[in-house]
Amino acid sequence: MPPNEVHQTNDEKTIRIEYREENGTIYKTTKTYRSQKLKVLPIVAERKKWKTFGNAANDPPRINTATTKVDDEIQMQFISNKDDDKQDEEKIIQEAVSSLKKVQCRLCKADHWTAKCPYKDNL
């Protein structure tokens, strides 16, 4: 079985080739990683420099899974969505408009103002 390989590319990517054997068959796994530099707030950068304490006092700077526990994934259910809110507002407005009485002329009962009735001189 060939040894595992690690290659650096020109565009700051790392290619790791791993070989494993299962049931007499050799499998080749190729993984590509890209390094990223993240900017953090100065106060966060200062906190990362703090000396570790307790069970993690002798650990290297990275996270040690033996002493650091990541809680279970929390599922969030949002009560409202902006799109849903807009649709609800439109429905409410349409219902309000339909429930309002339309303008009705007192003279001819048509759908215009009485002051602008074309038949007011005749009636």
FENURPE-V267317 format. One record per backbone hydrogen bond with DSSP energy under -0.5 kcal/mol. NH is the residue of the N-H (numbers start at 1). CO is the residue of the C=O. If there is no record, write none. Layout:
nh:NH co:CO
nh:NH co:CO
This chain:
nh:5 co:17
nh:7 co:15
nh:9 co:13
nh:12 co:9
nh:14 co:33
nh:15 co:7
nh:16 co:14
nh:16 co:31
nh:17 co:5
nh:17 co:15
nh:18 co:16
nh:18 co:29
nh:20 co:27
nh:22 co:25
nh:25 co:22
nh:27 co:20
nh:27 co:25
nh:29 co:18
nh:31 co:16
nh:31 co:29
nh:33 co:14
nh:35 co:12
nh:38 co:36
nh:44 co:41
nh:45 co:41
nh:46 co:42
nh:47 co:43
nh:48 co:44
nh:49 co:45
nh:49 co:46
nh:50 co:47
nh:56 co:53
nh:57 co:54
nh:59 co:56
nh:65 co:63
nh:67 co:64
nh:68 co:64
nh:69 co:67
nh:71 co:69
nh:75 co:73
nh:78 co:76
nh:85 co:81
nh:86 co:82
nh:87 co:83
nh:88 co:84
nh:89 co:85
nh:90 co:86
nh:91 co:87
nh:92 co:88
nh:93 co:89
nh:94 co:90
nh:95 co:91
nh:96 co:92
nh:97 co:93
nh:98 co:94
nh:99 co:95
nh:100 co:96
nh:105 co:110
nh:109 co:105
nh:112 co:110
nh:116 co:113
nh:117 co:114
nh:120 co:117
nh:123 co:119
